[in-house]
Amino acid sequence: MKNLLLAILSGFLFAVSWPTYGFVFFLFFAFVPLLWAELQLRQKNTRKLKIKVFGLAYLTFLIWNFATTSWLYYSDPFGMFFAVLVNSLLMSLVFLLYHIVAKRVNFTAASSFFIAIWICFEYLHLHWEFSWPWLNLGNAFSENTALIQWYEYTGTFGGTLWVLIANILVLKAILLFQQHKDKAILVRSSIKLILFVGIPIGISFLIKSNLDEAESHIEVIALQPNVDPYSEKYHTDDEAIKKKLLKLVSEEIKPTTDLVLLPETVFAQGTRFKNFQISEAHDFSQRLISDFPNVSVLGGISAYDILENESEKSHQSNLHPRGFWYNDYNAAFFEKANQTTEFYYKSKLVVGVENFPYQSVLRPILGDVMLDLGGTVAMKTTQVERSAYSLNNGVKVAPIICYESVYGEYVSQYVQNGAEILAIMTNDAWWAETQGHKQHWSYAKLRAIETRKAVARSANTGISGFIDADGTEIKKTKYNQLGLISGKIPVYKKETFYVKSGDYIARVAQFLAIFIFLFAVVKFKRSGVKR
């Protein structure tokens, strides 16, 4: 019963640490009750030890996942249960692997392996096809940006490493006190922990006070049309949407406006790229540009290409019931005066809604289960390179679509290609007025700090607004609010260490995890020979 309560306590600590409602400092010891329970079981070496450890871990992570991401239910009940149950399972397997290694090595090696393997798990969640990095530990500081200005050097993995080491320091202090019963140990350990947590915070404030000033500004209008995706968006034709957008933008646009930013798939009717020049999206842009030649338009569109030859198809192509192949896109279009339209294809896809993970393996087994359960309508086609579009004044913007804004190293690739403003187009109305749209907005602050670029964000419904390069909110809208937001966005030229280096902490963790694991295996085999 005691270990059960410890597992529940860990789950509760994770849950109450998370943005946008939580107190993030609980995260620095959230793992400790679970680690302590695992250690007690390991020392007793009871029957069915692995099952017991796995069960406790699953309880902890189930509480954490459900408390922080159950808002997914509003968009897809099956998707919510799948994400919560499977992600809890994956976290538990990682913890079980730590348990197996910890039985064979000393405390220092076991702790190092725990830190490394957890970081590897988070890194996996950024790159495999079942990608779900929403609960990566470094994300938890998104509402406390004054503490993490050093993310420009480490990315969110710096925050993950910070949290994991702090938990190990707390666990070690408890073990030493249990062994020696000396209160001085607690005092010394407390001082070490305060310094370990406090010094990065001090460095963060120092960095923030010495940030470069913006070199220039651009004038941006971000629209929030507030179209209900369940009852309106996919039942309203593009012409009606165009009229609504024109009415909105006419309230604020002026000759000095540099960019009009529209939400993800705001033109949702489905436009064939071949016919884009006669689309409502193109007509909307041209009407603005003809009256205001300085303005550029960046917005979202649902689009497709019909493949003339079957040989053109890829693993992302779809077979239409009528027998022809086509590519489906969640795309962004960019238009300005005297230039051909440019397109960007969303390339970080939402599992089950925009892609069928590992379909070559799973489709023969599952058939169209993802389709039948309210998932993929069509597999989306992606692109390899990140784009950066030049406004008339030469400033380059990154067309970031929705879920892509959760990926740090991915967003940094836009900046490597010249982007000086992060322009996020999203539709957060799927989750109703829950933590979902609040967390999504909050995570954009992490991208601002990592890249030292200001963010302009247009949400169909959710939060539209502007974020400065230090993560500070410049201005924003409210949820379920029709309107727009306009203002000057600072432009910064600096390229951060993180932009240049990416997730190097995770790459180092991979080597460390493999080394310790192999060491544990070799040690176990040698000890087996001796017996």
C-alpha positions in Angstrom: 0.0 0.0 0.0 2.9 2.4 0.8 4.4 2.0 -2.6 1.0 2.4 -4.2 0.6 5.8 -2.4 4.1 6.8 -3.5 3.3 6.1 -7.1 0.1 8.1 -6.8 2.0 11.0 -5.2 4.5 11.1 -8.1 1.6 11.2 -10.6 0.0 14.0 -8.7 3.2 16.0 -8.5 3.7 15.8 -12.3 0.1 16.8 -12.9 0.2 19.9 -10.7 3.5 21.0 -12.2 2.3 21.4 -15.7 1.4 24.6 -17.6 -0.6 26.5 -17.7 -2.1 26.1 -14.3 0.7 24.3 -12.4 3.6 25.2 -10.0 6.6 24.0 -12.0 9.0 23.6 -9.0 7.1 20.4 -8.0 8.7 18.9 -11.0 12.2 19.0 -9.4 11.1 16.1 -7.1 8.1 14.6 -8.9 10.1 11.4 -9.8 11.3 10.9 -6.2 8.4 9.0 -4.7 8.3 6.6 -7.7 12.1 6.1 -7.6 11.9 5.5 -3.9 9.1 2.9 -4.3 11.2 1.1 -7.1 14.2 1.1 -4.8 12.3 -0.5 -1.9 11.0 -3.2 -4.2 14.4 -3.8 -5.7 16.1 -4.1 -2.3 13.4 -6.6 -1.1 13.7 -8.5 -4.4 10.1 -9.7 -4.1 8.3 -12.1 -6.4 7.1 -10.7 -9.8 9.4 -7.7 -9.2 9.3 -6.4 -12.8 5.5 -6.6 -12.9 5.2 -4.7 -9.7 7.6 -2.0 -10.8 5.9 -1.7 -14.1 2.5 -1.5 -12.4 3.6 1.3 -10.1 5.2 3.3 -13.0 2.1 2.9 -15.1 -0.1 4.3 -12.3 2.1 7.3 -12.0 2.3 8.1 -15.7 -1.4 7.4 -16.2 -2.3 10.0 -13.7 0.1 12.5 -15.3 -1.0 11.9 -18.8 -4.7 11.9 -18.1 -4.5 15.0 -15.9 -2.6 17.0 -18.4 -3.8 15.8 -21.9 -7.4 14.5 -21.3 -8.6 17.6 -23.2 -7.9 15.6 -26.4 -11.3 14.0 -25.7 -13.0 17.0 -27.2 -11.5 16.4 -30.6 -11.4 12.6 -30.6 -12.4 10.3 -27.7 -10.5 7.3 -29.1 -7.5 9.5 -29.8 -7.5 10.7 -26.2 -7.6 7.2 -24.7 -5.0 6.0 -27.2 -2.6 8.9 -26.4 -3.0 8.6 -22.7 -2.9 4.8 -22.4 -0.1 4.3 -24.9 2.1 7.2 -23.8 1.7 5.9 -20.2 2.8 2.5 -21.4 5.8 3.8 -23.2 6.9 5.9 -20.1 6.5 2.8 -18.0 8.6 0.7 -20.3 11.3 3.3 -20.1 11.1 3.2 -16.3 11.2 -0.6 -16.3 14.3 -0.6 -18.4 15.9 1.7 -15.8 14.9 -0.8 -13.1 16.5 -3.7 -15.0 19.8 -1.8 -15.4 19.7 -0.4 -11.9 19.7 -4.0 -10.5 23.1 -4.6 -12.1 25.1 -1.4 -11.5 25.8 1.1 -8.7 23.8 4.2 -7.8 25.8 6.6 -10.0 25.6 4.5 -13.1 21.9 3.7 -12.5 21.1 7.4 -12.1 23.1 8.3 -15.1 21.2 5.7 -17.1 17.9 6.9 -15.9 18.6 10.5 -17.0 20.0 9.3 -20.4 17.3 6.9 -21.2 14.5 9.4 -20.3 16.1 12.0 -22.6 16.3 9.3 -25.3 12.6 8.6 -24.9 11.8 12.3 -25.3 14.0 12.5 -28.3 12.3 9.5 -29.9 8.9 11.2 -29.4 10.2 14.1 -31.5 11.2 11.9 -34.4 9.2 8.7 -34.8 5.8 8.4 -36.6 3.9 8.0 -33.3 5.4 11.4 -32.2 3.8 12.9 -29.1 6.3 15.2 -27.4 3.7 17.3 -25.5 4.8 16.0 -22.1 8.6 16.4 -22.6 9.8 17.7 -19.3 11.5 20.8 -20.7 8.1 22.0 -22.0 6.9 22.5 -18.4 8.7 25.8 -18.0 6.7 27.5 -20.8 4.9 29.7 -18.3 8.1 30.6 -16.5 10.2 32.0 -19.2 12.2 34.2 -16.9 13.8 31.0 -15.5 14.9 29.5 -18.8 16.5 32.1 -21.0 19.4 29.7 -21.3 17.2 27.6 -23.6 18.9 29.6 -26.4 21.9 27.3 -25.7 20.2 24.0 -24.7 16.7 23.9 -26.1 14.1 22.2 -24.0 16.4 19.2 -23.4 18.3 21.6 -21.1 15.1 21.8 -19.0 14.6 18.1 -19.0 18.2 17.5 -17.9 17.8 20.1 -15.1 14.7 18.4 -13.8 16.1 14.9 -13.9 19.3 15.7 -12.1 17.4 17.6 -9.4 15.3 14.5 -8.8 18.4 12.3 -8.4 19.9 14.8 -6.0 16.8 14.7 -3.8 16.8 10.9 -4.0 20.4 10.6 -3.0 19.9 13.0 -0.1 17.1 10.7 1.2 19.2 7.6 0.9 22.2 9.2 2.6 20.0 10.4 5.5 18.4 7.0 5.8 21.8 5.4 6.0 23.5 7.8 8.4 20.6 9.4 10.3 22.6 12.7 10.3 20.6 15.9 9.9 23.7 17.7 8.6 23.3 15.6 5.4 19.9 17.1 4.8 21.3 20.6 5.3 24.2 20.0 2.9 21.9 18.3 0.4 19.4 21.2 0.6 22.1 23.7 -0.1 23.3 21.7 -3.1 19.8 21.5 -4.5 19.1 25.2 -4.0 22.3 26.0 -5.8 21.7 23.5 -8.6 18.2 24.9 -9.2 19.1 28.5 -8.4 22.2 29.1 -10.4 20.6 28.5 -13.8 17.8 30.8 -12.7 20.3 33.5 -11.9 22.1 32.9 -15.2 18.7 33.3 -16.9 18.0 36.7 -15.4 21.5 37.8 -16.3 21.0 36.7 -20.0 17.6 38.4 -20.1 19.0 41.7 -18.9 21.6 41.6 -21.7 19.6 40.6 -24.7 20.1 42.5 -27.9 17.7 45.2 -29.0 15.5 44.6 -32.1 17.1 45.8 -35.3 13.8 46.7 -36.9 10.1 46.0 -36.8 7.4 44.8 -39.1 3.7 45.6 -39.0 1.5 42.4 -38.8 -2.2 41.7 -38.7 -3.1 38.3 -37.4 -6.7 37.3 -38.0 -8.9 35.1 -35.8 -12.1 34.3 -37.8 -13.5 32.1 -35.0 -15.1 29.5 -37.2 -16.4 26.4 -35.4 -14.6 23.4 -37.1 -17.4 21.0 -36.0 -20.4 22.9 -37.3 -19.1 25.6 -39.7 -15.6 25.3 -41.1 -16.0 22.3 -43.3 -19.6 23.2 -44.2 -18.8 26.8 -45.3 -17.5 27.5 -48.8 -14.4 29.4 -49.4 -16.2 32.4 -50.9 -18.0 33.0 -47.6 -14.8 32.6 -45.7 -13.1 35.1 -48.0 -15.9 37.7 -47.4 -15.5 37.2 -43.7 -11.8 37.7 -43.8 -12.0 40.8 -46.0 -14.4 42.4 -43.6 -12.1 41.7 -40.7 -8.9 42.9 -42.2 -10.4 46.0 -43.6 -10.7 47.3 -40.1 -7.0 47.5 -39.6 -5.0 47.2 -42.8 -3.1 50.3 -43.9 -0.3 51.1 -46.4 2.5 50.3 -43.9 1.2 46.8 -43.1 3.8 44.3 -44.0 2.1 41.0 -43.3 -1.5 39.6 -43.0 -1.4 36.3 -41.3 -4.3 33.8 -41.6 -5.0 30.6 -39.6 -4.3 27.0 -40.6 -6.6 25.7 -43.4 -8.7 28.8 -43.2 -9.7 28.0 -46.8 -10.8 24.5 -46.1 -12.9 23.6 -49.1 -10.1 21.9 -50.9 -8.2 23.7 -53.7 -6.4 21.9 -56.5 -2.9 23.5 -56.8 -3.3 23.6 -60.6 -6.4 25.8 -60.1 -5.0 28.1 -57.3 -5.0 31.2 -59.6 -8.8 31.0 -59.7 -9.2 30.1 -56.0 -10.9 32.3 -53.3 -7.6 32.2 -51.4 -5.8 33.8 -54.3 -8.6 36.3 -54.9 -8.4 37.3 -51.2 -4.7 38.0 -51.5 -4.9 39.9 -54.7 -7.6 42.2 -53.4 -5.4 43.2 -50.5 -2.2 43.5 -52.6 -3.9 45.6 -55.3 -5.0 48.2 -52.7 -1.9 47.8 -50.5 1.1 46.8 -52.6 3.4 46.7 -49.6 1.5 43.8 -47.9 2.3 40.1 -48.1 -0.3 37.4 -47.2 0.5 34.2 -45.5 -2.3 31.7 -44.7 -3.4 28.1 -44.5 -5.2 26.2 -47.2 -6.5 22.6 -47.7 -5.2 21.6 -51.1 -4.6 18.6 -53.3 -2.8 17.4 -56.5 -4.2 14.8 -58.8 -1.4 12.6 -60.1 -1.3 12.3 -63.9 0.7 9.0 -63.7 0.6 6.3 -61.1 4.4 6.3 -61.2 4.4 9.7 -59.5 2.8 8.3 -56.3 4.7 8.1 -53.1 4.0 6.3 -49.7 2.0 9.5 -48.8 -0.2 9.4 -51.9 -3.9 8.4 -51.6 -6.1 6.2 -53.9 -9.4 7.9 -54.5 -12.6 5.6 -54.7 -12.9 6.6 -58.3 -9.5 4.9 -59.0 -7.1 7.8 -59.4 -4.2 8.7 -57.1 -3.8 12.1 -55.5 -1.7 13.9 -52.9 -3.5 15.7 -50.1 -1.9 18.8 -48.3 -2.3 20.8 -45.2 -0.5 23.8 -46.8 0.4 27.4 -46.4 0.3 29.9 -49.3 2.4 33.0 -49.5 1.7 35.9 -51.9 3.0 39.4 -52.5 3.0 41.8 -55.4 4.7 40.8 -58.6 5.7 37.3 -57.4 4.6 33.8 -58.1 2.7 32.1 -55.2 4.8 30.0 -52.9 3.5 27.0 -51.0 4.7 25.2 -47.9 3.4 21.7 -46.9 2.9 20.9 -43.2 5.4 18.2 -42.4 4.9 17.4 -38.7 1.6 15.6 -38.9 -0.9 14.7 -36.2 -1.0 11.0 -35.6 -4.2 9.4 -36.7 -5.7 12.6 -38.0 -3.1 13.5 -40.8 -1.1 10.3 -41.1 -1.3 6.6 -40.6 2.0 5.7 -38.8 4.0 2.9 -40.3 1.1 2.2 -42.7 3.2 -0.3 -44.7 3.4 -2.5 -41.6 0.1 -1.6 -39.8 -2.4 -1.3 -42.6 -2.2 -5.0 -43.5 -2.9 -5.8 -39.8 -5.4 -3.1 -38.8 -6.9 -2.3 -42.2 -8.5 1.2 -42.1 -9.2 1.2 -38.4 -7.8 4.7 -38.1 -10.2 5.8 -40.7 -13.1 4.0 -39.1 -12.4 5.5 -35.7 -12.6 9.1 -36.9 -9.0 9.5 -37.8 -7.3 10.1 -41.1 -9.4 11.3 -44.0 -6.3 11.2 -46.2 -2.6 10.8 -45.7 -1.0 14.3 -45.9 2.0 14.9 -48.2 5.0 16.6 -46.6 8.2 18.3 -47.7 11.8 17.8 -46.7 13.0 21.4 -46.4 11.8 24.2 -44.2 10.8 27.4 -46.0 11.4 31.0 -45.3 9.5 33.7 -47.2 10.7 37.2 -47.9 8.4 40.2 -47.3 8.7 43.3 -49.4 11.2 44.8 -46.9 13.4 41.7 -47.1 12.5 40.3 -43.6 11.9 36.5 -43.8 9.1 34.7 -42.1 8.7 31.0 -41.2 5.4 29.4 -42.2 4.8 27.1 -39.2 1.6 25.1 -39.2 0.0 24.1 -35.9 1.6 21.0 -34.4 5.0 21.9 -35.9 5.4 24.6 -33.3 5.9 22.0 -30.6 9.2 20.8 -32.2 12.3 22.8 -31.2 15.0 21.5 -33.5 12.4 21.4 -36.3 11.5 25.1 -35.9 15.2 26.0 -35.7 15.6 24.7 -39.3 13.4 27.6 -40.5 15.8 30.0 -38.9 18.8 28.2 -40.4 17.1 28.9 -43.8 16.9 32.6 -43.0 13.6 33.1 -41.1 13.6 36.2 -38.8 10.0 35.9 -37.7 8.1 32.8 -36.6 4.6 32.9 -38.1 2.4 30.2 -36.6 -0.9 29.3 -38.2 -3.2 27.0 -36.2 -6.7 25.9 -35.4 -7.1 25.2 -31.7 -10.9 25.1 -31.6 -10.9 21.3 -31.6 -10.3 21.1 -27.8 -12.9 23.6 -26.6 -11.9 26.0 -23.8 -9.5 23.6 -22.1 -5.8 23.4 -21.3 -5.2 22.3 -24.9 -5.2 25.6 -26.6 -3.5 27.3 -23.6 -0.6 24.9 -23.6 -0.2 25.2 -27.3 0.1 28.9 -27.1 2.4 28.6 -24.2 4.8 26.3 -26.0 5.3 28.9 -28.7 7.2 30.9 -26.1 9.8 28.2 -25.9 10.4 28.4 -29.6 10.9 32.2 -29.3 13.6 31.8 -26.6 15.4 28.9 -28.4 15.6 30.9 -31.7 15.5 34.4 -30.3 12.9 35.2 -32.8 9.5 37.0 -32.2 6.4 35.0 -32.9 3.2 36.1 -34.7 0.4 33.6 -34.2 -3.0 33.4 -36.0 -5.5 30.9 -34.6 -8.8 30.2 -36.1 -10.0 30.0 -32.5 -7.7 29.7 -29.6 -5.1 32.4 -28.9 -3.8 34.7 -31.6 -1.1 37.1 -30.7 2.5 38.2 -30.6 5.4 36.9 -28.5 8.8 38.6 -28.1 12.1 36.8 -28.4 12.5 36.4 -24.6 9.1 34.6 -24.4 7.2 37.7 -23.2 3.6 38.1 -24.4 3.3 41.3 -26.4 -0.5 41.0 -26.9 -3.0 38.3 -27.5 -6.7 37.6 -28.1 -9.1 35.6 -26.0 -10.5 32.1 -26.8 -13.7 32.0 -28.9 -13.3 35.7 -29.9 -13.9 36.9 -33.4 -11.5 39.6 -34.5 -7.9 40.3 -35.2 -4.8 41.5 -33.5 -2.3 44.0 -35.0 0.9 45.6 -34.1 4.6 45.9 -34.6 6.7 42.8 -34.3 10.5 43.1 -33.5 13.0 41.6 -35.9 16.2 40.1 -34.6 19.1 38.9 -36.6 21.0 36.8 -34.0 21.3 33.1 -34.6 21.5 31.2 -31.3 23.8 28.4 -30.3 20.7 26.1 -30.2 19.8 27.0 -33.8 23.3 26.0 -34.9 23.6 22.9 -32.8 20.1 21.5 -32.3 19.3 18.8 -29.8 22.9 17.9 -29.0 22.0 17.0 -25.4 19.8 14.2 -26.7 22.5 13.0 -29.0 25.0 12.7 -26.1 22.4 11.0 -24.0 22.0 8.3 -26.7 25.7 7.4 -26.5 25.6 7.4 -22.7 22.5 5.2 -22.5 24.0 2.7 -24.9 27.3 2.6 -23.0 25.8 2.1 -19.6 23.3 -0.5 -20.9 26.1 -2.5 -22.5 28.2 -2.2 -19.3 25.3 -3.6 -17.3 24.8 -6.5 -19.7 28.6 -7.4 -19.6 28.7 -7.1 -15.8 25.6 -9.3 -15.4 27.1 -12.0 -17.7 30.4 -12.0 -15.8 28.7 -12.2 -12.4 26.6 -15.1 -13.8 29.8 -17.0 -14.8 31.2 -16.6 -11.3 28.1 -18.1 -9.8 
